[in-house]
Structure formats: C-alpha cells, structure tokens
Amino acid sequence: MAEFITKAIDNSSHGVTVKSAMEKLGLQSKRDLLPGLEIRLLPHQLIGVSWMIDQERNGPHKGGILADEMGLGKTVQMIGTMAMNLPDEREQHRTTLIVVPAALLLQWKEEIENKTNGLFTVHIHHGRDKLRSIHAIQEKDVIITTYHTLNSDFAMPDDVESGGELQWLLDNGGLLARMRWYRVILDESQFIRNRATRSSKAVAMLRAKYRWCLTGTPITNTLADIYGYLRFGRFRPWNDWDAFNEHIARIQMQDAPLAGLRAQEVLKPLLLRRTKDADLEGEPLLQLPEKHIDIVTLEFSEDERELYDNFEKRARIQINRFLKDSNVVKKCVLILRMRQLCCHPNLILRQAEGFEDPTLLVGSDADKEVARANTMLGPQWVMEVWEQLIRVLRSFMARAKASQLEFDDEMDEPEPTCPVCGDLFMNDSGRLLACGHEICAECLQVLATSPIVHNGEFGNADERTNLRIEKEFETAAAKGLRPCPTCKKMMNLRPDHVFRSLAFEPSQDEVRNALRRADNARRQIEELIELSSSSDEDLPDVAELLSAVASSSPKGKGKVVKDEGEDDNNTDADLTMDEIRGKGKARRQGRDSSEQPHGMSDHLIATWKRGDNNLEPSTKMLALVEHLQEWESTGDKTIVFSQWTSMLDLLETLFSRYGIRSLRYDGKMSREARELVLSQFRKSGGPKVILISTKCGGVGLNLVSANRLINMDLGWNYASESQAYDRVHRLGQEKEVFVKRLVVRNTIEERMLKLQETKVGLAEAALGEGTGVKLHKLSCNAVMKTSTYADRDTALRDE
C-alpha cells in the first residue's frame, strides 16, 4: 500500500512523454517555441501543456488541477494552454476569466502580455478599473480579477430559495456572475479549499466551458480540502458533497490511509503534480541550486522565560476548560497569544492595556470581569465579595441545582431571584451592583433608563431629614444614579459599573462536587441519627456532628470550592470557607504591596511592553540581527517573514537602531506601493532586507533576487511556510538558498513542529508523496494538550 501511495500520482505525467508531448504540440525539437509563445518551455512544461490541452479537447472533465510544486512554472503552462486552444469563430463566449489574489493582478497581466507578445487583450477588473457592462467584458480576451471582487458580484441574500440561485444571479448579480466564460482559471486555488467560504461558493457558480485550478498546495489540513476543487470543476460525481463525504471525508476519521487511497483515485484523472526533486526520463526535472532549511533553536532570556511561564500558567486553566467545552475558536486564539509571546512580549502586552494582571489576556471572561471590578471599584470591594462567598455560593448552588438538576423540595437555600421581578437568575441574567446586591439584566435596563423612583421616601420624617433625603435624590438623579432595589443605596448603573454575576459563580464541576459532598453529608447525618435513636444521650452535639461530616473528606476538611484549572483528581484543589477568606485577604494584601498577583514586577512588564525606540529586543530579534550581520559580507539579499504586521513594525524599529536598511511588503499596502517595493528590492544596490507578512508574501511572488530567508514564527501547517520559501527557490534562482526557522525551546512552538509533521503526512498520502505513515487523527485539541505537559517531550497523543 505504501508503494502504491508513493507512486500513484506523483510525477506520473499520465503516460505523456516529452516526445509524445512535442508531437501533440507540433514541435520538432525541444528548442522550438510553442505557437503563440515568446519563450521556450522546459520539457516538463511541454508535458504539462500537452496534458492540459488533452483535458480540454478530449477529456470528459474539461479542465483539471495543475498542482506542480512551487517554482515549476504553472503560470507559463497555463498561458501556453490558452495560446494553443483559442476559441474558434463559432464560440459565442470567448473570454477567459482569471481569478487571483490581489497581489498577483499585475504580475499575471505582465506575464500574459510579455510571453505571448500581444496575442491577448488583457484587462484587470478591479477597483476603479472595473468594466461597466457585459459588452465591455466580452470585448476582452482575458479578464483578471480578485477573489474579493468575485465575491461581491455573487453576493446573495439568505432568503433566496434553494435551486433559484442561478436565476437570482442572472437577474440581480454583478457582471462577473451574469457572464458566461470560455475558460475560468483559479490561481492559488487553495483559497477555495474550504467549502463553506464565500470564495469557494462563488467560484462554484461560475459558468464556463473549461475550468482550471492552479495550486502548489492542494491539501493542507484535511482531505475535505479536495472537495472545493471538485465542486468548482464540476468533476462528477464527486462534486456532490454527500457522495464525497461518505466515500472520503468521513472515512478519514475512521481509516485515514484508506481515505488517502480513495482520494488518489478521485484525483488521478484530474490532477497533474510534479515535484522539483523528481526525475524526468532519467534526468532531474529541474536544475535548481540546493535549498537548506534549518531549525534554529533558541533559549529565552530570564525575563522572557518568566513572562512566558506566567502566561502559560494562566493558559493552563483555560486549556483545561476549553478542552471540556470543545471551544475550537477560543483554543486557537489562546495558541495565537502564546505564539506571539515567543516572538516578542510586546505583541501581547500591548493588547493587555487596562488589565492590572496582563496574563488575563489569556484568561477567561470571568477572570477579566473580576479584574474589571478590581479596577473600577478597588481591591477592597473584590475582597469583600470573596468574603461573602459563603452566602453567595449557597445562593449559586441553589441556582445551579434548580437549573441543572431536578428540583429538590427539601433544598435548604431559597432559589435566588431578582428583587424587582421575582424571576430566577438563569442563563447569565444576573447582574451584580457595586453594593454587592443582584438584579436581573432586564430589570437593570428598565431601572437605569426610567425616571428615578422614590417609593414614598419623601415627607415621612422630620423636616431636616426630609430635606436631606430630597437633596440626595436630586444629586443622584443629576448624576444618573438609581437606588439599589435591595439596600436603597444610590448606585451607578452604567455598564462599566455593573458586573456579570456569572463571573463569581462556581463552575459546573464545582457545583457537582459540592452537591455530591452535600448528599454524602446528609446521608452520614441520617446514619448517625438512626444509630442514636435508641438513646438521646448517644446523640452527639451538633457541632461535633458537623465536624465529623467535615472530617470525612480525604484531607480532613469540609471541601466546598475547587480552584479553577486544577485536575479533578487533585484533592488539594478543594478549598474550605476559611481558605476562601484567606484567599480574599491574600488578594487584598497582594495588591496593596509591590508584589503583583501574577508574580511579575511592574518594571518587568513595563520594560517588555515598550514598542518604541526604547524597545527591549527579544531573543528572536537578537538572533535575526546576528544572522543579518553575519550575511552582510556575502552581498546576499534576505527576506524576513512574520505572520503579524505588528511584529514587522517592531523589527523596523529595531533595524533603525542597528542601521539596517530594509523594505516593507504587507497586505495593508496598495497594489502600486507593493509593486514599487518589489522593483526596489530586485535592483542591485538597494536595501538587502525586506520584511514580508507571510500571508501576503506566501502566494505568487517571484523573489529570486534573494536567496536567504528567516522565518520569525511557525505557521499552522508547513505547506503555508513552504509556499513562502519557494518565492526564492524557483526558476531563475542562481544561488544556494538558506532558510532559517526560529523556534524557542520549551514553548508551544515545539508542539507546532510536530503538528506540521502530521499535516505533511496527510498531504503526502493524498498526493502520492512519501509513505503516508505520518497520518494521525490530530486536531487543535492535541496541540493544546501537549503544549502544557510538565514533560514537554511527551509525544503527541491521538485525539
């Protein structure tokens, strides 16, 4: 099976040889030019054009997927196919549509015009250059647009009946949606692999005779990525989701190698993929200089390690909670924060403005609500709330029991209700006022927006008291205050002075544990009473009885509350009421002293929060500067990649300190500005360093003027990184390429390396590369679990 996976698709060329390809294309020798082209094609490109023309003219699918690895010339092969299979005079629809990322609009236009010497009339349909009529589009041979522009032309209201989408688009859609095309080409078509995205849905509705996907990474996450291509190409029968899901996508969860084999069979007649290191008829497919990819493992400084460990300590609590809740979005946000911390603490600390404890940025909503209360009302108020926890906890236990368990007629505590409407506090409806009393959210809104109610407070006392009360009400009304329904104190009811009661509630596990212990205690009391029924003298004192119940717990104390984030099996996590009071006192004392509750000094946070000219360089920054200084004498040009533009901002600031000249290329720049930057970088004598955002620079760019790359942060999957690296390791590169991937030891980045290995194994199994033995069922949960193991070398576990 491994041998079949290895050889099934990769470099098979569908039986087309260089000789047969030349014959089909009418060429006498490898040095001949293809009719319509101004450049000579390489042997593997001749095979590619021959196969694509055969797909259009003779195949049942009228298109396919050209998935050559980056740098093998997919663009020129597509242009060659366009030149060799022009629409004849009988064709009513003669225009080809090319959909690309915005960064590649001009590049595609120049490639077509330069390589075909004016064979096609080309127009970029984007921004202010959009054409205004169907007739204007039909006059052009080639229209180039972006996925975003296409999406806007296919925008539809949600109430369009199923099956009526096409008619609605013909009546109301944009020009691109109403047009029928000769050929549609999707460059960097991995944009449509997620079938739920707008881009994937829009391209599937395009009407065309021929349909092509160009991508170097057709599969990056799961075999379900394939479906987007099949739906767009209308490659029957697998363009039907139910059939594809039953045959492949669902099978991946049960038997991944079998799903990979089936995916191969589906792709085999549709996909042509060659790799740069493959052979073609006994000779290397492509003669490129060697590419060296090295992982540079770094050690945090003492300051950075302290920051990271404190944030991770907070993150562990959230990880355990999210694993139970299966909250994928929050898991990935948490991972994002920890990854940013590996680059520079400023990327997180700048977002923690207003938090006394910056680690709350990776904390729960409840943690942030308590922190907000501390900021607004002071630590004394928060401490008092904690000291009232016995009363509040009983109230919340009763509420939880009423909402989660069966109602108990013998429940000791009354159900907590709103003092205004009398309704139970359910589904996060409770709101805590500064006086410590509760009111439901609906009554709070009414109270805050209604005229102040005095409820007969005026005129019932002596004149002096009456005047004082009246003045208090006037002052309160002028300030927008309203009386608390319970204690009648004037309270500020604006949202920033009111807190969600849910933030102070115990978790579901805490409720279950407390109720379970209460049941055990009741049973023990009943047993003691039953045993002593024969003699009143044998009945122990009530205090002794309760003490005996309390001592029945493993640690000899009555357990009520469990500390958040600790293991369920850890009995030390349970706290007594006395310990809760001590915890509140410790919070107050901690905030009153110079030692912060998160264990980090103010100086440490202030130092690493700076992002101005006085910023403290991180471990990765210093390593970057060291590499650049070392390479200065070589004359080589370097690309520095990061996924976050905020990190690029910090690098620019750092470069000015070290006198390093650099350019900047990211998605926030206009198309004209980006083209200007690239032209400056390609010129000799210009800056030798360019900062590029991975997402913006990972697709379509040709940067062979550089041969050194430094990646500041790992991507979710290696395929995305590989795309970025192949911006320099492609046709036209004359130097050896050196790639440095910076990874900090003992952080979440080490877990991500293993995740990348797993995803690479999945892609190899579907495309016929490698052995497929790396296939695992792995998700975000696996990374979250392994990123917090005490033994960080523990292997990834299957989900």
Secondary structure, DSSP 8 states (H G I E B T S, - for coil): -HHHHHHSSTT-GGG--HHHHHHHHT-SSTTS--TT-SS---HHHHHHHHHHHHHHHT-SSSEEEE---TTS-HHHHHHHHHHHS---TT-S---EEEEE-GGGHHHHHHHHHHHHTSSS-EEE-SGGG---SHHHHHT-SEEEEEHHHHHHHT---TTS-TT-HHHHHHHHS-HHHH-EEEEEEEETGGGG-STTSHHHHHHHT-EEEEEEEE-S-S-SS-GGGHHHHHHHHT-TTTTSHHHHIIIIIHHHHH-HHHHHHHHHHHHTTTEE---TT-EETTEES-----EEEEEEEE---HHHHHHHHHHHHHHHHHHHHHHHHT-HHHHHHHHHHHHHHHH-THHHHGGGTT-SSGGGGGS-HHHHHHHHHHHHH-HHHHHHHHHTHHHHHHHHHHHHHHHHS---TT-SS---B-TTT--B--TT-EEE-TTS-EEEHHHHHHHHHS----TT-TTSS-HHHHHHHHHHHHHHHHHT-EE-TTT--EE--SGGG-EEGGGGS--HHHHHHHHHHHHHHHHHHHHHHHHTTT-GGGS--HHHHHHHHHTTSTTSS---EE-TTS-TT-GGGEE-HHHHHHHHHHHHHHHHSSS-TTS--HHHHHHHH--STT----HHHHHHHHHHHHHGGGT--EEEEES-HHHHHHHHHHHHHHT--EEEE-TTS-HHHHHHHHHHHHSTTS-SEEEEEHHHHSSS---TT--EEEESS--SSHHHHHHHHTTTSSTT--S-EEEEEEEETTSHHHHHHHHHHHHHHHHHHHHT-S-STT-----HHHHHHHTT-SSTT------
